[in-house]
Amino acid sequence: AVAAAVAVSCLAYHTSAQAQTRWMQTCPSPGNIRSVDSKTKAIVNFSNNTGKTINIVWLDYEGKRKTYKTLNRGEVYEQQTFVGHPWLIVDANGGCLGLYWPRSGEQIAEIYADQ
């Protein structure tokens, strides 16, 4: 029910050109998606435009959730990561709002909710 009420979108930018979005609105079952080894660096600037508190959660090498940051509405958080490391956006109750897959380089991930 939570996922249906929230539309997650992303604008992903590299330094000079717009990149393809890397959002999946379908949330994974626990353990089905996990991080893989990678040496390709990425920087993601998560921007909370939902009007509510959200959590930025890394899916580790076993697919377990590791909360990295709680973002209040309007806050932005820079996360250094790697290509092949998926990030969940979850609400205050742990409900998944979306899944983000970083590309190489720096990018902006803007998170919106339906009103």
Buried (B, 14 or more C-beta within 10 A) or exposed (E): EEBEEBBBBBEBBEEEEEBEBBBBBEBBEEEEBBBEEBEEEBBBBBBBBBEEEBBBBBBEEEBEBEEEBBBEEEBEBEBEBBBBBBBBBBBEEEEBBBBBBBBBBBBBBBBBBEE
